[in-house]
């Protein structure tokens, strides 16, 4: 609730932009959008660009405008467009779990995930009738051609990698996994192989690459059906290679699985197993500026490819998903959304048996 005797300013996550019917102001901290009607509101926002006691701001306008201004300021506070300024000049956002977030990183994260996204998300083909489609193949341009020799696989000791690369496909398998297959997949794609003690900046080494060994990612396992393992939500302990149960197969976990089902085009059932990749954002943001979230997503991509290649070799159907609900996941594991939440998902299962098996 607003304290009119305290000092506030606009949140550094506030965004003023053109909407369908004029200016709007919004924040990546919520999914609320406020319309900006008239130049007087713009003047109020300009004043709030610097710290000001709200009662002093109210006294700056004519008496007839004070009640509407109070309503507007309360709406701004509800939309988290205002942040309280402390006596030392710092704001709430500078000392909370928001401290490590940069404006563009949080906006990108919130806009590209379910939960607080304000737009349609996924394959909507929004430009289908407005612009020409791009050709599948890059257009050939003039220039000297150098024919590259094709590598010879004969005689190589281990062709598993080339085979996995050639045969990797995103596949939606609904048959149950077993614990041995799941264990092998996690071991070959997600485990930490070394802890590098570097005093204040301890780094780790895992199967997949990360910027200077920061490794902010964690893997959680939502199990609907897996032979040898009780259904529920687990955290993968990547150093000791084990699963720590967080909760059973309750409504919260069922929703994670059904969201994954919907993300894959509305399959007939939930995936057998869902890997949920989370990030502890501060691990990366403390070290890198302007590129922290970008580095996290690059690491997610590297992990996804590693999971898919390992799954292909083991015989597991794996399918990386386009998005997931980060707000719901944070509630599921009991974390602060701004400290740790989901940034990617991979559905796992076994392929159905062939319709005409060869005896």
Sine and cosine of phi, psi and omega as CSV:
sin_phi,cos_phi,sin_psi,cos_psi,sin_omega,cos_omega
0.00,0.00,0.66,-0.75,-0.01,-1.00
-0.90,0.43,0.64,-0.77,0.14,-0.99
-0.93,-0.35,0.95,-0.31,-0.14,-0.99
-0.93,0.37,-0.27,0.96,0.02,-1.00
-1.00,-0.01,-0.10,1.00,0.00,-1.00
-1.00,-0.10,0.26,-0.97,-0.03,-1.00
-0.99,-0.10,0.70,-0.71,0.01,-1.00
-0.73,-0.68,0.24,-0.97,0.18,-0.98
-0.50,-0.86,0.19,-0.98,0.05,-1.00
-0.89,0.45,0.62,-0.78,0.08,-1.00
-0.89,0.45,0.57,-0.82,0.07,-1.00
-0.95,0.31,-0.10,0.99,0.07,-1.00
-0.99,-0.15,0.05,1.00,0.03,-1.00
-0.94,0.34,0.63,-0.78,-0.03,-1.00
-0.75,-0.66,0.86,-0.51,0.07,-1.00
-0.98,-0.20,0.82,-0.57,-0.06,-1.00
-0.51,-0.86,0.13,-0.99,0.07,-1.00
-1.00,0.10,0.81,-0.59,0.11,-0.99
-0.97,-0.23,-0.25,-0.97,-0.03,-1.00
-0.92,0.39,-0.48,0.88,-0.08,-1.00
-0.83,-0.56,0.46,0.89,0.00,-1.00
0.83,-0.56,-0.28,-0.96,-0.04,-1.00
-0.93,0.36,0.62,-0.79,0.15,-0.99
-0.71,-0.71,0.37,-0.93,0.09,-1.00
-0.81,-0.59,0.66,-0.76,-0.05,-1.00
-0.50,-0.87,0.07,-1.00,0.00,-1.00
-0.59,-0.81,0.53,-0.85,0.06,-1.00
-0.97,0.24,0.02,1.00,0.04,-1.00
-1.00,0.09,-0.31,0.95,0.03,-1.00
-0.60,-0.80,0.01,-1.00,0.08,-1.00
-0.96,-0.29,0.38,0.93,0.00,-1.00
-1.00,-0.04,0.58,-0.81,0.04,-1.00
-0.78,-0.62,0.79,-0.62,0.01,-1.00
-0.95,-0.32,0.78,-0.63,0.07,-1.00
-0.96,0.28,0.57,-0.82,0.05,-1.00
-0.97,-0.26,0.95,-0.30,-0.09,-1.00
-0.93,-0.37,0.93,-0.37,0.09,-1.00
1.00,-0.02,0.45,-0.89,-0.03,-1.00
-0.92,0.39,-0.40,0.92,-0.01,-1.00
-0.91,0.42,-0.56,0.83,0.03,-1.00
-0.93,0.36,-0.61,0.79,0.05,-1.00
-0.88,0.48,-0.63,0.77,0.00,-1.00
-0.92,0.40,-0.61,0.79,0.04,-1.00
-0.90,0.45,-0.69,0.72,0.01,-1.00
-0.89,0.45,-0.60,0.80,0.02,-1.00
-0.90,0.44,-0.63,0.77,0.03,-1.00
-0.92,0.40,-0.63,0.78,-0.02,-1.00
-0.96,0.29,-0.06,1.00,0.10,-1.00
-0.92,0.39,-0.29,0.96,0.09,-1.00
-0.84,-0.55,0.40,-0.92,0.00,-1.00
-0.86,0.50,0.70,-0.71,0.03,-1.00
-0.46,-0.89,0.62,-0.79,0.08,-1.00
-0.95,0.30,0.75,-0.66,-0.16,-0.99
-0.89,0.46,-0.59,0.81,0.02,-1.00
-0.90,0.43,-0.57,0.82,0.06,-1.00
-0.92,0.38,-0.59,0.80,0.05,-1.00
-0.90,0.43,-0.67,0.75,0.01,-1.00
-0.87,0.50,-0.63,0.78,-0.06,-1.00
-0.95,0.30,-0.20,0.98,0.00,-1.00
-0.97,0.23,-0.29,0.96,-0.06,-1.00
-0.95,-0.30,0.26,-0.97,0.02,-1.00
-0.90,0.43,0.44,-0.90,-0.09,-1.00
-0.85,0.53,-0.58,0.81,-0.02,-1.00
-0.92,0.39,-0.34,0.94,-0.05,-1.00
-0.99,-0.16,-0.04,1.00,-0.12,-0.99
-0.95,0.31,-0.66,0.75,0.01,-1.00
-0.90,0.44,-0.74,0.67,0.06,-1.00
-0.87,0.49,-0.57,0.82,0.01,-1.00
-0.91,0.41,-0.65,0.76,0.04,-1.00
-0.88,0.48,-0.67,0.74,0.02,-1.00
-0.88,0.47,-0.69,0.73,0.00,-1.00
-0.90,0.44,-0.69,0.73,0.00,-1.00
-0.91,0.41,-0.60,0.80,0.06,-1.00
-0.91,0.42,-0.62,0.78,0.05,-1.00
-0.91,0.41,-0.63,0.78,0.05,-1.00
-0.89,0.46,-0.64,0.77,0.00,-1.00
-0.92,0.40,-0.67,0.74,0.03,-1.00
-0.89,0.47,-0.57,0.82,0.02,-1.00
-0.99,0.11,0.08,1.00,0.03,-1.00
0.87,0.49,0.62,0.79,0.06,-1.00
-1.00,-0.02,-0.16,0.99,0.01,-1.00
-0.90,-0.44,0.55,-0.83,0.09,-1.00
-0.76,-0.65,0.65,-0.76,-0.04,-1.00
-0.97,0.23,0.64,-0.77,0.01,-1.00
-0.98,-0.20,0.78,-0.63,-0.03,-1.00
-0.99,0.13,0.13,-0.99,-0.05,-1.00
-0.88,0.48,-0.51,0.86,-0.01,-1.00
-1.00,0.09,0.08,1.00,0.04,-1.00
1.00,-0.05,-0.15,0.99,0.04,-1.00
-0.99,0.10,0.39,-0.92,0.03,-1.00
-0.97,-0.24,0.24,-0.97,0.06,-1.00
-0.83,0.56,-0.63,0.78,-0.07,-1.00
-0.92,0.39,-0.40,0.91,-0.05,-1.00
-0.99,0.11,-0.19,0.98,-0.05,-1.00
-0.83,-0.56,0.06,1.00,-0.02,-1.00
-0.97,-0.23,-0.23,-0.97,0.05,-1.00
-0.94,0.34,-0.06,1.00,0.09,-1.00
-1.00,0.07,-0.16,0.99,-0.15,-0.99
-0.84,0.54,-0.60,0.80,-0.09,-1.00
-1.00,0.05,-0.07,1.00,-0.03,-1.00
-1.00,0.05,0.73,-0.68,0.18,-0.98
-1.00,-0.04,0.40,-0.92,-0.11,-0.99
-0.82,0.58,-0.78,0.62,-0.12,-0.99
-0.93,0.36,-0.54,0.84,-0.01,-1.00
-0.92,0.40,-0.74,0.67,-0.03,-1.00
-0.93,0.37,-0.60,0.80,0.04,-1.00
-0.88,0.47,-0.69,0.73,0.01,-1.00
-0.91,0.42,-0.70,0.72,-0.02,-1.00
-0.89,0.45,-0.75,0.66,-0.05,-1.00
-0.93,0.38,-0.57,0.82,-0.06,-1.00
-0.97,0.22,-0.42,0.91,-0.06,-1.00
-0.99,-0.14,0.06,1.00,-0.02,-1.00
-0.82,-0.57,0.36,-0.93,0.09,-1.00
-0.95,0.30,0.25,-0.97,0.04,-1.00
0.91,-0.42,-0.94,0.34,0.00,-1.00
-0.87,-0.49,0.20,0.98,0.08,-1.00
-0.92,0.38,0.71,-0.71,-0.08,-1.00
-0.99,-0.13,-0.09,1.00,-0.07,-1.00
-0.89,-0.46,0.20,-0.98,0.15,-0.99
-0.88,0.48,0.51,-0.86,-0.06,-1.00
-0.71,-0.71,0.64,-0.77,0.02,-1.00
0.94,-0.34,-0.33,-0.95,-0.10,-0.99
-0.99,0.17,0.98,0.20,-0.02,-1.00
-1.00,-0.09,-0.21,0.98,-0.04,-1.00
0.78,0.63,0.74,0.67,-0.12,-0.99
-0.90,0.43,-0.37,0.93,-0.04,-1.00
-0.97,-0.25,0.18,0.98,-0.16,-0.99
-0.83,0.56,-0.69,0.72,-0.06,-1.00
-0.98,-0.18,0.24,0.97,-0.06,-1.00
-0.89,-0.46,-0.52,0.86,0.00,-1.00
-0.71,-0.70,0.35,-0.94,0.02,-1.00
-0.97,0.26,0.60,-0.80,0.02,-1.00
-0.95,0.30,0.39,-0.92,0.07,-1.00
-1.00,0.08,0.60,-0.80,0.05,-1.00
-0.91,0.41,0.51,-0.86,-0.01,-1.00
-0.90,0.44,-0.61,0.79,-0.03,-1.00
-0.98,-0.21,0.60,-0.80,0.02,-1.00
-0.90,0.43,0.71,-0.71,-0.01,-1.00
-0.88,0.48,0.64,-0.77,-0.02,-1.00
-0.99,0.16,0.76,-0.65,0.01,-1.00
-0.91,-0.40,0.29,-0.96,0.00,-1.00
-0.92,0.38,0.50,-0.87,0.05,-1.00
0.45,-0.89,0.29,-0.96,-0.02,-1.00
-0.92,0.40,0.70,-0.72,-0.01,-1.00
-0.97,-0.25,0.77,-0.64,0.10,-1.00
-0.90,-0.43,0.91,-0.41,0.01,-1.00
-0.95,0.32,0.78,-0.63,-0.01,-1.00
-0.99,-0.12,0.72,-0.69,0.03,-1.00
-0.93,0.37,0.64,-0.77,0.04,-1.00
-0.99,0.16,0.72,-0.70,-0.03,-1.00
-0.91,0.41,0.57,-0.82,0.02,-1.00
-0.99,-0.15,0.84,-0.54,-0.03,-1.00
-1.00,0.00,-0.24,0.97,-0.04,-1.00
-0.91,0.43,0.69,-0.72,0.06,-1.00
1.00,0.02,-0.17,0.99,0.02,-1.00
-0.97,0.26,0.59,-0.81,-0.09,-1.00
-0.94,0.35,-0.61,0.79,-0.09,-1.00
-0.66,-0.75,0.94,-0.34,-0.02,-1.00
-0.98,-0.20,0.27,0.96,-0.09,-1.00
-0.87,0.49,-0.65,0.76,-0.07,-1.00
-0.91,0.41,-0.74,0.67,-0.01,-1.00
-0.90,0.43,-0.58,0.81,0.04,-1.00
-0.92,0.39,-0.67,0.75,0.01,-1.00
-0.91,0.41,-0.64,0.77,0.02,-1.00
-0.90,0.44,-0.69,0.73,-0.04,-1.00
-0.93,0.38,-0.56,0.83,-0.13,-0.99
-0.97,-0.23,0.00,1.00,-0.01,-1.00
-0.89,0.45,0.77,-0.64,0.10,-0.99
-0.61,-0.79,0.51,-0.86,0.13,-0.99
-0.98,0.18,0.90,-0.43,-0.10,-1.00
-0.78,-0.63,0.61,-0.79,-0.01,-1.00
-0.96,-0.26,1.00,-0.06,0.03,-1.00
-0.99,-0.12,0.76,-0.65,-0.06,-1.00
-0.97,-0.22,-0.14,0.99,0.04,-1.00
-0.95,0.32,0.48,-0.88,-0.09,-1.00
-0.92,0.40,0.66,-0.75,0.19,-0.98
-0.98,0.21,0.19,-0.98,0.23,-0.97
-0.88,-0.47,0.31,-0.95,-0.12,-0.99
-0.88,0.47,-0.57,0.82,0.00,-1.00
-0.89,0.46,-0.70,0.72,0.01,-1.00
-0.91,0.42,-0.70,0.72,0.01,-1.00
-0.88,0.47,-0.68,0.73,0.00,-1.00
-0.88,0.48,-0.70,0.72,-0.01,-1.00
-0.90,0.44,-0.66,0.75,0.01,-1.00
-0.88,0.47,-0.74,0.67,-0.01,-1.00
-0.90,0.44,-0.65,0.76,-0.01,-1.00
-0.90,0.43,-0.65,0.76,-0.08,-1.00
-1.00,0.09,-0.17,0.98,-0.08,-1.00
-0.77,-0.63,-0.39,0.92,-0.19,-0.98
-0.84,-0.55,-0.14,0.99,-0.18,-0.98
-0.98,0.18,0.42,-0.91,0.14,-0.99
-1.00,0.04,0.77,-0.64,-0.08,-1.00
-0.98,-0.20,-0.31,0.95,-0.03,-1.00
-0.33,-0.94,0.62,-0.78,0.13,-0.99
-0.95,-0.30,0.85,-0.53,-0.05,-1.00
-0.97,-0.23,0.95,-0.30,-0.06,-1.00
-0.99,0.14,0.94,-0.35,-0.03,-1.00
-0.81,-0.58,0.82,0.57,-0.01,-1.00
0.77,0.64,-0.94,-0.35,-0.11,-0.99
-0.98,0.22,-0.19,0.98,-0.10,-0.99
-0.78,-0.62,0.89,0.46,-0.04,-1.00
-0.90,0.44,0.80,-0.61,0.02,-1.00
-0.94,-0.34,0.30,-0.95,0.05,-1.00
-0.76,-0.65,0.28,-0.96,0.07,-1.00
-0.84,-0.55,0.79,-0.61,0.00,-1.00
-0.82,-0.57,-0.02,-1.00,-0.02,-1.00
-0.90,0.44,-0.54,0.84,-0.06,-1.00
-0.94,-0.34,0.37,-0.93,-0.09,-1.00
-0.98,0.20,0.40,-0.92,0.08,-1.00
-0.50,-0.87,0.43,-0.90,-0.02,-1.00
-0.88,0.48,0.95,-0.32,0.02,-1.00
0.78,0.62,0.58,0.82,0.10,-1.00
0.94,0.33,0.35,0.94,0.00,-1.00
-0.92,0.39,-0.71,0.70,0.05,-1.00
0.72,0.69,0.97,0.25,0.01,-1.00
-0.99,0.10,-0.10,0.99,-0.15,-0.99
-0.99,0.11,0.56,-0.83,0.15,-0.99
-0.78,-0.63,0.49,-0.87,-0.01,-1.00
-0.91,-0.43,0.79,-0.62,0.10,-1.00
-0.92,-0.40,0.48,-0.88,-0.08,-1.00
-0.82,-0.57,0.92,-0.39,0.10,-1.00
-0.99,-0.12,0.89,-0.46,-0.11,-0.99
-0.94,-0.35,0.85,-0.53,0.12,-0.99
-1.00,-0.06,-0.72,0.70,-0.01,-1.00
-0.46,-0.89,0.91,-0.42,0.01,-1.00
-0.51,-0.86,0.91,-0.41,-0.03,-1.00
-0.86,0.50,0.84,-0.55,0.01,-1.00
0.99,-0.16,0.02,1.00,-0.03,-1.00
-0.59,-0.80,0.72,-0.69,0.01,-1.00
-0.94,0.35,0.72,-0.69,0.02,-1.00
-0.85,0.53,0.51,-0.86,0.02,-1.00
0.47,-0.88,-0.23,-0.97,0.01,-1.00
-0.93,-0.37,0.77,-0.63,-0.07,-1.00
-0.79,-0.61,0.46,-0.89,0.19,-0.98
-0.98,-0.20,0.76,-0.66,0.05,-1.00
-0.99,0.13,0.87,-0.50,0.05,-1.00
-1.00,0.04,0.99,-0.13,-0.23,-0.97
-0.97,0.26,-0.21,0.98,0.06,-1.00
-1.00,0.07,-0.74,0.68,-0.04,-1.00
-1.00,0.01,-0.15,0.99,-0.03,-1.00
0.84,0.55,0.92,0.39,0.12,-0.99
-0.49,-0.87,0.15,-0.99,0.01,-1.00
-0.94,-0.35,0.74,-0.67,0.07,-1.00
-0.94,-0.35,0.88,-0.48,-0.06,-1.00
-0.95,0.32,0.71,-0.71,0.04,-1.00
-0.98,-0.20,-0.69,0.73,0.02,-1.00
-0.35,-0.94,0.34,-0.94,0.02,-1.00
-0.98,0.21,-0.13,-0.99,-0.04,-1.00
-0.99,0.16,0.94,0.34,0.00,-1.00
-1.00,-0.06,-0.14,-0.99,-0.03,-1.00
-0.86,0.51,-0.60,0.80,-0.02,-1.00
-0.88,0.48,-0.71,0.70,0.00,-1.00
-0.95,0.31,-0.60,0.80,0.05,-1.00
-0.86,0.52,-0.59,0.80,0.01,-1.00
-0.93,0.36,-0.62,0.79,0.08,-1.00
-0.85,0.53,-0.67,0.74,-0.02,-1.00
-0.95,0.32,-0.66,0.75,-0.01,-1.00
-0.94,0.33,-0.55,0.84,0.10,-0.99
-0.88,0.47,-0.63,0.77,0.04,-1.00
-0.91,0.42,-0.67,0.74,0.05,-1.00
-0.85,0.53,-0.72,0.69,0.00,-1.00
-0.91,0.42,-0.60,0.80,0.00,-1.00
-0.91,0.42,-0.43,0.90,0.01,-1.00
-1.00,-0.02,0.27,0.96,0.08,-1.00
0.99,-0.11,0.32,0.95,0.04,-1.00
0.96,0.28,0.89,0.46,0.03,-1.00
-0.93,0.38,0.19,-0.98,-0.03,-1.00
-0.95,0.32,-0.29,0.96,0.01,-1.00
-0.42,-0.91,0.17,-0.99,0.03,-1.00
-0.95,0.32,0.46,-0.89,0.08,-1.00
-0.89,0.45,0.51,-0.86,0.03,-1.00
-0.86,0.51,-0.72,0.69,-0.01,-1.00
-0.66,-0.75,0.63,-0.77,0.07,-1.00
-0.83,-0.56,0.87,-0.50,0.14,-0.99
-1.00,0.05,0.80,-0.60,0.03,-1.00
-0.90,-0.43,0.86,-0.50,-0.02,-1.00
-0.99,-0.12,0.85,-0.53,0.05,-1.00
-0.94,-0.33,0.25,-0.97,0.07,-1.00
-0.78,-0.63,0.68,-0.73,0.21,-0.98
-1.00,-0.06,1.00,-0.05,-0.23,-0.97
-0.85,0.52,-0.56,0.83,-0.08,-1.00
-0.92,0.40,-0.46,0.89,0.05,-1.00
-0.80,0.59,-0.67,0.74,-0.03,-1.00
-1.00,0.03,-0.64,0.77,-0.10,-1.00
-0.92,0.38,-0.46,0.89,0.03,-1.00
-0.92,0.40,-0.43,0.90,-0.09,-1.00
-0.98,-0.21,-0.60,0.80,-0.13,-0.99
-0.91,-0.42,0.65,-0.76,0.03,-1.00
-0.92,-0.39,0.62,-0.79,0.04,-1.00
0.95,0.30,-0.40,0.92,-0.07,-1.00
-0.85,-0.53,0.21,0.98,-0.12,-0.99
-0.87,0.50,-0.80,0.60,-0.05,-1.00
-0.93,0.37,-0.57,0.82,0.06,-1.00
-0.88,0.48,-0.68,0.74,0.03,-1.00
-0.90,0.44,-0.61,0.79,0.03,-1.00
-0.89,0.46,-0.70,0.72,0.00,-1.00
-0.93,0.38,-0.59,0.81,0.09,-1.00
-0.87,0.49,-0.64,0.77,0.01,-1.00
-0.93,0.38,-0.61,0.79,0.07,-1.00
-0.86,0.50,-0.68,0.74,0.03,-1.00
-0.88,0.47,-0.67,0.74,0.03,-1.00
-0.90,0.43,-0.65,0.76,0.03,-1.00
-0.91,0.40,-0.68,0.74,0.02,-1.00
-0.85,0.52,-0.71,0.70,-0.01,-1.00
-0.91,0.42,-0.63,0.77,0.03,-1.00
-0.89,0.46,-0.69,0.72,0.04,-1.00
-0.88,0.47,-0.70,0.71,-0.04,-1.00
-0.91,0.42,-0.65,0.76,0.00,-1.00
-0.93,0.38,-0.67,0.74,0.03,-1.00
-0.90,0.43,-0.67,0.75,0.01,-1.00
-0.89,0.46,-0.65,0.76,0.02,-1.00
-0.88,0.48,-0.69,0.72,-0.02,-1.00
-0.93,0.37,-0.58,0.82,-0.02,-1.00
-0.98,0.22,-0.48,0.88,-0.06,-1.00
0.98,-0.21,0.39,0.92,0.03,-1.00
-0.99,-0.14,0.65,-0.76,0.11,-0.99
-0.99,0.13,0.84,-0.54,-0.02,-1.00
-0.82,-0.57,0.62,-0.78,0.00,-1.00
-0.59,-0.81,0.93,-0.36,0.08,-1.00
-0.94,0.34,0.65,-0.76,-0.07,-1.00
-0.98,-0.17,0.39,-0.92,-0.05,-1.00
-0.97,0.24,-0.52,0.85,-0.03,-1.00
-0.26,-0.97,0.14,-0.99,0.04,-1.00
-0.40,-0.92,0.12,-0.99,-0.07,-1.00
-1.00,-0.08,0.98,-0.19,-0.05,-1.00
-0.94,0.34,-0.55,0.83,0.03,-1.00
-0.91,0.42,-0.71,0.70,-0.01,-1.00
-0.91,0.42,-0.64,0.77,0.00,-1.00
-0.90,0.43,-0.67,0.74,0.02,-1.00
-0.86,0.51,-0.64,0.76,0.06,-1.00
-0.92,0.40,-0.59,0.81,-0.04,-1.00
-0.90,0.44,-0.61,0.79,-0.03,-1.00
-0.99,-0.15,-0.03,1.00,0.03,-1.00
0.95,0.31,0.60,0.80,-0.03,-1.00
-0.95,-0.32,0.26,-0.96,0.17,-0.99
-0.98,0.20,0.84,-0.55,-0.04,-1.00
-0.78,0.63,-0.59,0.81,-0.07,-1.00
-1.00,0.09,-0.21,0.98,0.03,-1.00
-1.00,-0.10,-0.70,0.72,0.03,-1.00
-0.43,-0.90,0.81,-0.59,0.16,-0.99
-0.38,-0.92,0.00,-1.00,-0.16,-0.99
-0.98,0.22,0.59,-0.81,0.05,-1.00
-0.78,-0.63,0.00,1.00,0.01,-1.00
-0.06,-1.00,0.42,-0.91,-0.01,-1.00
-0.65,-0.76,0.55,-0.83,0.10,-0.99
-0.72,-0.69,0.83,-0.56,0.04,-1.00
-1.00,0.02,0.66,-0.75,-0.03,-1.00
-0.82,-0.57,0.52,-0.85,0.09,-1.00
-0.15,-0.99,-0.06,-1.00,0.09,-1.00
-0.95,-0.31,0.60,-0.80,0.04,-1.00
-0.90,0.44,0.52,-0.85,0.09,-1.00
-0.91,0.40,0.44,-0.90,0.02,-1.00
-0.91,0.41,0.44,-0.90,0.02,-1.00
-0.88,0.48,0.57,-0.82,-0.03,-1.00
-0.94,0.35,-0.49,0.87,0.05,-1.00
-0.82,-0.58,0.96,0.26,-0.05,-1.00
-0.89,0.45,0.57,-0.82,0.01,-1.00
-1.00,0.04,0.84,-0.54,-0.03,-1.00
-0.99,0.12,0.00,0.00,0.00,0.00
